[in-house]
Amino acid sequence: MWTLRAFFVLTAASVPFLLESSLEIYVLTLLFGPQMVFFSIVHTASPFLLYGLMLSAACLALATIFGLVCVVARSFGALGPPFPITVVALLTVLLASHIALLASYEWWSAWPFGRVGCVAALIGFVAALVAVKRSVSNNRFERSREYHLR
């Protein structure tokens, strides 16, 4: 279970990077066209903020790796039944897709339909977060039901 805890801690630590990069590559691209990603933060922010963003980017990469480890461990039966596999799988897909879109930003943002990709990514991320919330609610219900059946 330490892998699951590490996944959730690293995912929470990567939130500043996720918010900043999502704002630039989805919202600003949608509104104003292709951006120079992280240009404003590098040239106007203090080194402490830049360090925090770099640290949370590293946490994002590690959270993705730990999420993949959790999903593989669950598929081999190494983790017990109360493991929230749906939550971890959805968050891992969300993090990995964000990394892939960020890495290929220069390529897809120059497309004529780059803004359509921004809208699709924003809708997909909102749908994934709603699915995570529903899965967490269902997992709590299942745990309470198992507890009352004992």
Secondary structure, DSSP 8 states (H G I E B T S, - for coil): -HHHHHHHHHHHHTHHHHHHHHIIIIIIHHHHSS--TTHHHHHHS-HHHHHHHHHHHHHHHHHHHHHHHHHHHHHTT-S-TT--HHHHHHHHHHHHHHHHHHHTHHHHHTSTTHHHHHHHHHHHHHHHHHHHHHHHHHHHHHHHHHHHH-
